[in-house]
Amino acid sequence: IVFLAASVVINEDQAIADAGAQAPAPVLGQPSAQVTIHEYGDFLCPFCGRFARSVKPEIQERYIDTGLVKLAWHDITGHGQASVDTALAARCAGDQGRFWEYHDLLYRNQQTWGPSSNQVGAFLDYAEQLGLDRGDFRGCLNSDRHAELVTANMELARALGLPGTPAVLVGTGGGMSQRLPDYYFRTIQAAVDTLLSG
């Protein structure tokens, strides 16, 4: 395998062991896809928003929709309690099978709810827009159902030594992944194409 000059090879299995818990990730795409792109992101991170609105659609069209690649999401909560609350809201939407739709809605409206003093109200509105059961969603938000999972994702990011958000890793399984130097489509495309051709 040929890696890009500024990329770093990471042993994810060791990092998961170091973190003490595996942090299951919502996955977009076919489970059998040959390549996995791991995004470590924060819903309050403006660069993550840019990735979600401009890079993810290209990845989805070229690789995910064709069954070649799957995208896995890992929570990083680097902007305090608001980041934690948002990660929990997305996981609650995931309980009703709508994680990725909620993810996209959060990023599409990041400038609206991010600075809002009523984030919970915005989260409930988005759940309603997606047709989620409002009572179940509110109950989940008011619980600590996903708190350990979100914490485990943060611990995994620390164990991987990720420098910031968004962090993008690409791999084919077996524990070894390549941390890319940036989140631009051309960088991801080069790494993915190399793995697919190998």
C-alpha positions in Angstrom: 0.0 0.0 0.0 1.3 3.5 -0.9 0.4 6.2 1.6 0.3 9.9 1.0 3.4 11.8 2.1 1.8 13.7 5.0 -0.4 10.9 6.2 0.0 8.9 9.4 -0.6 5.1 9.7 -2.6 4.3 12.9 -3.3 1.0 14.6 -7.0 1.4 15.4 -7.2 -1.9 17.2 -4.5 -0.8 19.7 -6.2 2.6 20.1 -9.5 0.9 20.9 -7.8 -1.3 23.4 -6.0 1.7 24.9 -9.4 3.6 25.2 -10.8 0.7 27.1 -14.0 0.4 25.1 -15.0 0.1 21.5 -17.0 3.0 20.3 -19.5 1.8 17.7 -20.1 4.2 14.9 -23.1 5.0 12.8 -22.2 3.8 9.3 -23.4 5.2 5.9 -23.1 2.7 3.1 -22.9 -1.0 2.5 -21.4 -3.0 5.4 -19.4 -5.0 2.9 -17.8 -2.0 1.3 -14.0 -2.6 0.8 -12.9 0.8 2.3 -14.0 2.7 5.4 -13.7 6.4 5.8 -13.8 7.3 9.5 -14.8 10.9 10.3 -14.1 12.2 13.7 -16.2 15.3 13.9 -18.0 17.8 16.2 -21.4 19.2 15.2 -20.3 22.7 16.4 -17.0 22.7 14.4 -17.4 25.0 11.4 -14.8 23.0 9.4 -16.8 19.8 10.1 -19.8 21.7 8.7 -17.9 22.5 5.6 -16.9 18.8 5.3 -20.5 17.7 5.7 -22.0 20.2 3.2 -19.3 20.0 0.5 -17.1 16.9 0.8 -19.5 14.3 2.1 -21.9 14.7 -0.9 -19.0 14.0 -3.3 -17.8 11.0 -1.3 -21.4 9.7 -1.2 -22.0 10.1 -4.9 -18.7 8.7 -6.1 -18.0 6.0 -3.5 -20.8 5.3 -1.0 -23.7 5.1 -3.5 -21.6 2.8 -5.7 -21.0 0.4 -2.7 -17.2 0.9 -2.7 -16.9 2.8 0.5 -18.7 3.2 3.8 -18.5 6.3 6.0 -18.3 5.9 9.8 -19.0 8.7 12.2 -17.2 9.2 15.5 -18.2 12.0 18.0 -15.7 14.5 19.2 -17.1 17.0 21.7 -14.5 19.7 21.7 -16.9 22.6 22.2 -18.0 21.8 25.8 -21.5 20.7 26.9 -23.2 22.1 23.8 -21.1 19.6 21.7 -22.0 16.8 24.0 -25.7 17.6 23.9 -25.6 17.8 20.1 -23.8 14.4 19.8 -26.4 12.9 22.1 -29.3 14.4 20.0 -27.9 12.8 16.9 -27.5 9.5 18.6 -31.1 9.7 19.8 -32.2 10.3 16.2 -30.1 7.2 15.4 -32.2 5.2 17.8 -35.1 5.8 15.4 -33.0 4.9 12.3 -32.4 8.5 11.2 -28.8 9.4 12.4 -27.5 10.4 9.0 -30.6 12.5 8.1 -30.3 14.3 11.5 -26.5 14.7 11.0 -27.2 16.4 7.7 -29.9 18.6 9.1 -27.7 19.7 12.0 -24.9 20.7 9.6 -27.2 22.3 7.0 -28.6 24.5 9.8 -25.4 24.9 11.9 -25.4 28.7 11.7 -29.0 28.7 13.1 -28.9 26.4 16.0 -25.2 26.6 16.9 -25.3 30.1 18.5 -28.9 29.6 19.8 -29.6 29.7 23.5 -32.4 27.2 22.9 -30.6 24.3 21.3 -32.9 21.7 22.8 -35.8 23.4 21.1 -34.0 23.3 17.8 -33.1 19.6 18.4 -36.8 18.8 19.0 -37.8 20.8 15.9 -35.4 18.9 13.7 -36.7 15.6 15.1 -40.2 16.7 14.2 -39.1 17.7 10.7 -37.7 14.1 10.2 -40.9 12.6 11.5 -39.3 11.1 14.6 -41.4 10.2 17.6 -41.1 13.3 19.7 -41.8 11.6 23.0 -39.2 9.0 22.4 -36.7 11.5 21.2 -37.3 13.8 24.2 -37.0 10.9 26.6 -33.7 9.9 25.0 -32.4 13.5 25.2 -33.4 13.6 28.9 -31.6 10.4 29.7 -27.9 9.4 29.7 -28.6 6.6 27.2 -25.7 7.5 24.9 -23.4 9.3 27.3 -20.9 6.4 27.7 -20.8 6.0 23.9 -20.0 9.6 23.3 -17.4 9.6 26.0 -15.9 6.4 24.5 -15.6 8.1 21.1 -13.7 11.0 22.8 -11.4 8.5 24.5 -10.8 6.8 21.2 -9.9 10.1 19.5 -7.5 10.8 22.3 -5.9 7.3 22.0 -5.6 7.9 18.3 -3.8 11.2 18.9 -6.1 13.1 16.6 -5.1 16.7 16.5 -8.5 18.3 15.8 -11.7 18.2 13.8 -12.6 17.0 11.3 -10.1 14.2 11.4 -10.4 11.7 8.6 -8.9 8.2 8.6 -9.2 5.7 5.7 -8.6 2.0 5.9 -9.7 -1.5 4.7 -10.1 -3.1 8.1 -7.7 -5.2 10.0 -7.0 -2.4 12.4 -4.6 -0.3 10.3 -5.9 3.0 9.0 -4.3 6.1 7.4 -4.9 9.4 9.0 -5.1 12.0 6.3 -3.4 15.4 6.5 -6.7 17.2 5.7 -10.3 16.7 4.9 -10.4 17.8 1.3 -12.0 15.6 -1.3 -8.9 15.3 -3.5 -6.9 14.0 -0.5 -9.6 11.5 0.4 -10.0 10.5 -3.2 -6.3 9.8 -3.7 -6.2 7.6 -0.5 -9.4 5.7 -1.3 -8.4 5.1 -5.0 -5.0 3.8 -3.8 -6.7 1.3 -1.4 -9.3 0.3 -4.0 -6.6 -0.4 -6.6 -4.4 -2.4 -4.2 
